[in-house]
Amino acid sequence: MLYGRNLDRTRIATLLAEAREHRRSGALLLRGEAGIGKSALLDDAEAALRTSGGTHVLRAVGVEAESNLAYAGLNQLLWHVRDRLDALPAAQSAALRTALDAPGAPADHRDRFTAGLAVLTLLADLAEENGPALCLVDDAQWLDDATASALLFAARRLTADGVVMLFAARDAGFAGSGLPELLLERLAPDDAERMLADRDVPRPARARVVRESQGNPLALRELAAAGRRRPPPTRSRSPTGSPPRSANASPNSPTKRSSCC
């Protein structure tokens, strides 16, 4: 369940509805700090599309260790639809085969312009078949340059194809994309409180967790989980079960007698 994201979900739902009902395409960049809920919104968009009967969802995640490998991200995104390359115009098919290292790829045919055009054509073909088509790219700040160029080339040229492209990136990453952006804010205290209540966090602990997390959803979940694992404080007792002797009491000091004896 997503908390405090009704407006964000509505904006994404509008893009999907426009693609499904009117074959209008759109692209959007979700931006925000780590743990703010970008990936959760991408998951939510995929679930919404599948619930409405859509089947074409392409996903990729930028990987920092692969950010210097040309077309590493595009391989993730398109590998399971590589059998559709034959239907593309010859030049576009050749460019994508080379990018994906697919069988039949011509040698030395790395053309980013044609690769971007091929991505656009392939997405439009998928949407035409059983639209809309949804393209989800998480951690876009770590995409390799070749993949980023190809995907942004396609995203900027979407028109009446029934394609939706959603990118997610951290605050300062994936700059200069030229795409409309949606900045994700931290959760309001009421939404954070509701999230903790649904996770059975005791009421006395909620205010502290909300304060320490500062409304970051990931921090809320982790602090809530840590709080549930933490054993409640217990008063130490002596082996006989009686309260411990005062630290200032002497072991030889006489015990206080009742005044009646």
N, C-alpha and C positions, 0 to 999 in steps of 0.2 A: 504494500500500500504506500502511496506517495502522500506526503503531508505538506501542506502549504504551497502546492504547485498547480492550483486550479487554473490560473491565468496562463501559465507556461504550457500546460497540457492543452488548453483551449487553442492556443496559437498553433501548436503542432497538429491538433485534430482538424483545424480549419484547412491546413495544407493538404492533409490526407483526403478530406472531403472534396476539396476542389479537384484533386487529381482523380478521385473515384467517380465523381458525378459530372464533371465538366471537362475532364482531360487537361486540366491546367497544371502545369508543372511549377515547382518551387524549390528553393534551397534555403537553408537556415543554419547558422553557426551558433551552437550553444557554448557560452563562455562562462567560466567560473573557476574558483579555486579547487584544489584537490578535495574530494569528499563531499562536494556540494550537491551532487545528485545528477550529474550529466549522464552518466551511464544508465542510471535508473530511468531517465526520461527516454533514452534511446530504446531500452527494453520495453517501455510502455508503448512507444510508437509501433514497435514490431507487433506487440500483442494486439493493439488496436487494429492494425492492418489485417492480421490473420483472422481476428474475430469477424471482420467484415467480409471475409472470403478471399482476401488477397493472398497470393502464394509467392510472389517474387520479392524476396528480401535478400539483399546482398550486404554482408558485413565485413568490416576490417577494423583492426586495432593497430594504431601506430606503436612500434616497438623501438625504444631508444637505441638498443644494440644493433638494430637493422636500419637505422636512419641514413646510413651511407651506402646501402645496397639499392641500386637503381631498380625501381618497380617492385620492390619487396611488398609494399602495401597493395599494389594492384594485383599481384599474385594471390594474396589472401582474398581480395574482393571478388575476383572473377574466375578463380580456378575451377569452381564447380559448374560454371556455365561455359567452359572453354569449348565444349562441343558445338556451340553456336557460332563459332568464328567463321565457319564455312559460308554462312548466310550473309556475311558482311561484304561490302565492296572489296575488290581484290587488294587495293592498297591499304585499306583499313585492316583487313584480316591479316595481312603481312606484318603490319606495325604491331598489332596486338600479339600475334604469335611470337614475335621477337621479344616483346616485353615479358611475356609469360614463359618464354623458353618452351613453347609448345611444339609438338611434332610438326615438321614442315616449315619451321620458321626460317626465313632467308637469312643469310649471314649479313651482319652489319647493316641492319635496317632499323636502327633506333631513331625514330622520328617522333618527337614529343607532340608536335602539332597533329600529326595523323593519328597518333595513339589517343589523344584527347577526343578527336572527332570520332574515332572508333568506339570509345566508351559511350559517347553520347548516342551514337546509332544503336549500340547494343542495348542500352537502357530503354530507348524508345521502342525497340523491337519487343523487348520483354513486356513492356506496358501495353503494347498493341495486342499481344497474345492473350494476356489475362491480367489486365491492369488493375490497379496501378502498380508501378515498380518502386520499391523503397530501397534506398542506398544509405547505409548507416556507417559512419566512420568515427570511431572513438580515439581519443588521444591523438588528435590530428597534428598536434605540435611536434610529434615524433615521426611523421610521415617522411619518407625519403623525397627528395626534391622532384624526381621524375614522376612519382605517383601523384604528389600534390599538384604539379603542373597539369597533368592529364585530367584529374578529377575537377579541378577548378575551371579548366577550359570547358568541360562539359557543363558544370553547374551554372556558369555565367551565360550559357546559351540555351538553357531549358526554356521551352515555350509551351506549345500545346501538345505535350507528349504523354501526360499522365505519369510523370516521374517526380518523386520527392527525394531530395538529397539532404540528409542531416549530418552535420559535422559537430564534434564536441572537442573543445580544446581548453587548456588552462589559461589563466588570465592573460599572460603576455605572449602566449604561443600562437602560431598560425596567423601571424599579423599580415595585413595587406591582402586578405583573401578577396575583398570586394563583395562579400556576401552580407545579406542582412544578418544582424546579430541579436541574440537573446541573452542578456546578462542575468545569470542566476544569483539571486540574493540568498543570504542566510535566513533560516527559518525564524519567524516571529516567535516570541515566548509562548504564546498560546498554542501554536502548532507544535512546538518542541515539547511542551507539557503533554499534549495529547498523544504524541508519539511515545513518550515514556510511559504514560498510563497504559497504553495498549501493550507494552512490553512488561507489564507487571512490576515496574519499578516503584518501590514504596513511596508514598506521598512525601514523607520527610526528606527523602533523598533527591527528589526531582529538582527542587530549586537550585541545589548545588550543581547537579549535572547540567542543567540549562545554563547556569552561569559559567561553568568551566568550559563547556563546549562552544559557547558563543554562537549557538545556532547552526553549527556545521553538522549536517545529518550524520556523516560518518563518525565524527567525534561523539555525537549523541549515542549512537549505537554501541560504540566501543566502551564508553564510560558507563553506560547502562549495564552492559554485560559484565564489566569489572565489578560494578556495585553488587550485582546479584551473586557473584562468586565469593565476595568478601564475607567472611564469617562475622556475625554480630559480636560486638564487644561483650566479654563476660567478666564478672567480678571474680578475682582469684580467691581461692579458699584454701585453708590448710588441709593436710591429709585427713584430719578428723572430721572435716566438714564445717568447722567453725570458722568465722571470719579471721583473717590474718591478724597477728599482733601488731599494734602500732609500731611504726619505725622508731619512735622515741621511747618505747617501753623497754625497761631493763629486764633481761630474762630472769633476774633474781628478785624483781620488785614484787611485793606482796599483792595478791589479788584483793580487790575491794569486796569487803563482806557486807552482807545485809545488816542494816541497823537493828534488826530484830534479834540477832544472835550475839 
